[in-house]
Amino acid sequence: MKRNGIRAATILTSAIPFAASAHTGHDTYGFLVGLSHPLTGADHMMAMLAVGMWAMSLNASGSKNATRAIPAMFIVVMAIGALAVMSGLVVPFVEVVSFIETGIAVSVLLLGMLLVGGTRLPLSVTLPATACFAVFHGIAHGAELPLSAHAVGYTLGFLFATTLLIAVGGALSAYARRHSNARIALPVSGGVFALAGLYQLMG
């Protein structure tokens, strides 16, 4: 099944519009812009879907708190990272853009590999890993604007979109596990995510 999943993932990855991972500039900021930000980058979108899939997968394998703990950790740490960079508490983004983009790509790659391998890790390992993944995405979101009157709506917007994407990923994972003919969807999706992350690293 995993081998077939990797083959299918290779085909699907070729169809992904990776140009979408280059976020467009925003002239105005607010809830709707924040809402759209995770949806306009393939890297953010895939990472958040993967987090939801991974959390539900771990929950199904016995980690009963995974469906709540993993998404909560991702969302909270992402918000902290975003607020930190908005407040100027980290190195200016222009000086670390390559590092952040690499971190995002690595998070997509590793999450994909976890799904392909059906990896079952304890929460004591999973939660710190989730926090590491989230901080890169949070800094990338927060770097879009300084802390201002627009920041509250913008932050609520991208947090809402993130929550929605994670929930969709969890729902897809739950559906796949209930239907034997759809179980290949998890390794296939993981393969797509892993290949996409690798593509970004090599780009």
Buried (B, 14 or more C-beta within 10 A) or exposed (E): EBEEBBEBBEEBBEEBEBEBBEBEEBEEBBBEBBBBBBBBBBBBBBBBBBBBBBBBBBBBBEBEEBBEBBBBBBBBBBBBBBBBBBEEEBEEBEEBEEEBBBBBBBBBBBBBBBBBEEBBBEBEEBBEBBBBBBBBBBBBBBBBBEBEEBBBBBBBBBBBBBBBBBBBBBEBBBEBBEEEEEBBBBBBBBBBBBBBBBBBBEE
